[in-house]
Amino acid sequence: MRKFFKAFHYAWSGIVYGIKAERNVKFHLFATVVVILAGLFTGLSSIEWAIVLLLIGGMLSLELINAAIERTVDLCTMERHPLAKQAKDLAAGGVLIYAVISVVIGWMIFIPKWFN
């Protein structure tokens, strides 16, 4: 049981480190606050809140995974290597795709409510 709770400690340490060290995580946390405030003022339904929270959680998770991949690649090689660049670019590309889709879904939720 102790190992089980220790895993939560390690995970929380990773989250805190990501918040402190990663510029993009800080940006997404700021965006999270803006979106949550907008949702509160807009009056989202339960389903809309569920979608928004899934998008927020996915975005923050992907940013942390992207940072972990970057650190792992840097640990493996500090020299410029085409495969290292590809690994970093692929991870960043995954984050970008999710971010764009999140914005589109956010527009689909918020825009009709704001202009009706």
N, C-alpha and C positions, 0 to 999 in steps of 0.2 A: 504494500500500500504506500510505503514511503517513496518508492521509485515513481509511482503514479503521480504523486503530488510534486515530486522533484521535476517531472517533465513539464508541469504547468509553470514552475518557476523559470525553467530554461526558456520556455516559449514567451513568457512575459518579459524576460530579459531581452529577448530578440526584438519584441515590439518596442520596448523603451529605447533600445539602441537605435532602431530604425527611425524613431521619432526624433531622437537627438542628432543623428548623423546624416540622415538622408534628406536632401533638399526636396526631392519629389514627394516624399512621404509628408513632409510639412505642408507642401502645397495642397496635397489631397486632403489633409486634415482641415485646412482652411476651407477648401471647397465643400467638405462634409458639413462644416458648421453653416455655411451659406445655404446649402441645399436643405438642411434640417430646418433652419429658420424660414426659408421659403415655403417648405412643406407645412409648417405650423401656421403661417399666415394664409396659405392657400386653402387649407382644409382638405387634405388628402384623405381618401378612403383607406380602409384597412389593407385592401389589396394593393393600392398604390404605395402605401408605406412599406409593405413587404417587398415590393419590387425595388423601391428606392434603397432600402436597407441592404438588400442583396447586392445591388450595384455598388454601393459604398463598401461593403465588406469585401466584395470581389476585387475592387480596385486597390484597396489598401493591402489585401493579401498578395495580389500580383506585384505590387511595388516591392514588398518585402522579399518575395521570391526572386524578383529581378536583381535586387541588391545582393542576395545570397549567391546568385549565379555569378555576378560580377566579382564578388570577393573570392569565390572558388576559382574562377579563371585566373585572377591575379595571383592567387596562391600557387597555382600550377606553373605559371610562367609570367615573368615580368617583361619579357621581350615581346615585341610586336610579332604576332603570328597570325596568319590568315584564319586558322580555326578558332583562335581565341576571340578575334574580332567577330567572326560569324556567330559564336555562342552568345556574346554580349548583344550583338545586333538582333539576333533572333528573340532573345528574352525581352529586349526593349520593344521590338515589334509587336510581341504579344500584349504588352502593356498598352501600347498605342491603339491597337485594335479594340481592346476592351474599353479604353477611355472614349474613343470615338462612338462606339455603340452605346455606351452609358449616356453620353451627351444626347444622342439621338433619342433614346428612350426617355430621358429626362424631358426633352422638348415635347415628346408625344404626351407625357403626363401633364406638364405644367402649362404649356402654351394654350391648349383649348380652355383650361380653367381661367386663365388670365384674360382671354379675349372673348369670353361669353358673357 
